[in-house]
Amino acid sequence: MRLTRACVDLDLTPGTRVALPENAASHLLRVLRLREGDACVLFNGDGYDYDARVVAAGKRGGEVEILARRAVDHESPLRIHLLQGIARGEKMDLILQKATELGVAGIVPVHSERSEVRLEGARADKRLAHWRSVVTSACEQSGRAWIPTVAPPQALRDALAGVSTPGMRLLLDPTADAAPRSLAAPGDAPLTLAVGPEGGWSPRDRAMLQDAGFSGIRLGPRILRTETAGLAAIAALQARFGDLA
Ligand code: SAM
């Protein structure tokens, strides 16, 4: 199936015409080769899809007319915030992409004691922009019209100080006793899920998380890679309390 859905950072009002920003023009006009009169769908993260029609397509860009607005309800009733120990390169991209497909509401990338990746300054800014584009593409593909937030990479301590969301706080920990099936339903409150990096949580990280109200859960008897653990937990939680089952 051809994906003629693109995210644009624009105000979209039915009855108006908008010039396509570079990324959307490249995707719709150059890759998919849409031409004048062809239909496409735009979204800007406000919870709606906008039916549109190409009215100008040229080498330097294009213009579309916004025809109609449709509310899109593809969000899970379970709002999961993923606090993810930063993983190496493509693994982190995979985590962000799949977590978005599985319906997380937000992602906070954290440096912890055993992190193998340290991001600061311009490198951190560049990586954050890249991660946000990975999440936006996953929304284009999966039909989400709300875009999960991606916070700047930060120290675990700072992330915990900033966790203002009430609700359940879970720490994925292969040494924990509790299993996901033992959890009480979180109700309407959001759920924050902390997943360690490749090297796992150190005793100091675990103590910090526990002091911040995180309780440990274990996903079966096997040690999972960080990119498997978070996604398996999100899928299990969405199946139990969200919209995956
Ligand atoms: N040797 C490390 C340890 O014992 O923590 C393994 C780290 S594992 C590759 C990376 C992260 O995935 C862990 O910090 C934890 O958050 C999560 N994880 C992996 N397997 C898990 C399991 N069976 N149950 C719960 N969490 C798990």
Residues whose N, C-alpha, C, O or C-beta is under 5 A from the ligand:
A	BS01	SAM	L172 D173 P174 A194 V195 G196 P197 E198 G199 G200 W201 I217 R218 L219 G220 R222 I223 L224 R225 T226 A229
